[in-house]
């Protein structure tokens, strides 16, 4: 099967899934992602890997750059924060701006501080919404992926 056909089928499936997924299903999907990406731990919901210039947050390792920083990856945490707030979650104003920690050292030094504790609590309580946000991002990205796929590639 051609990759473009496979991507088109996946796009159609995610359109249906996003519209029909129940809260229980979103929670289960989110818990599985959380287990896979963060070992299912609350501490794993906030990380900053060595050699990177950004924090990785939530079950999807949503990227959050400090002010003035950019990199090869699309920043996704601010979008998650807005999504959570739009869905009635208690997102603090500081979570809507750039990452307040400028370096990995600052971030790890603040691991037990009130801001990261509050952020982990928010993330631990919004697993289903994070799964929905990740699904929405996949749905939005699929047309770009389909357009970038060479027309004669075959699935392997």
Secondary structure, DSSP 4 states (H G I P E B T S, - for coil): -BHHHHHHHHHHHHHHHHHH--HHHHHHHHHHHHHHHHTT-SGGGEE--TT-SEEEETTTTEEEEBTT---SS---HHHHHHHHHHTT----GGGTSSBS--SHHHHHHTTTSHHHHHHHHHHHT-HHHHHHHHHHHHHHHHHHHHHHS-TT-B--
